Amino acid sequence: MQSIEDILARNNRVEMDKAWETSKTRRAIVATITYAVASFFMWRIGVADPLVNALVPTGGYVLSTLSLPVFKRWWMKKYGK
């Protein structure tokens, strides 16, 4: 049987994981990596203005992270118990 300390430690890890998944820090890191990879890829394949064009996939990522909470709330309201 788990001790109370083990359960509290697990709950804390779960809460920290949830906080990380929705944090602005995580979004910024993923957006930066997306921009860097897209820029490099576009530069390698010869796309004109790769630094500007890499804003498209990065912007798509950022917009999706902003809109997903809205859809999550809708889904939870519709299908939640």
C-alpha positions, 0 to 999 in steps of 0.5 A: 500500500502506498504511503501518504507521502508517496501519493502526495509526491505523485500528485505534485508531479502530476500537477507540475506536469499539467502546469508545464503543458500549459505554461507560456515558457513551454509554448515559447520554447516550442515556438522558438524551436519550430521557427529555427527548424523551419528557417533552417529547412527553408534555407536548405531547400532554397525558399526565398526569405526563409526567416520571414516564411518560417513565421507561417508554421510558427504562427500556426503553432502559436495560434493553435495553442491559443485556440485549443483551450477554447475547444477543450472547454467546449469538449469537456462541457459536451462530453464531461460527466 
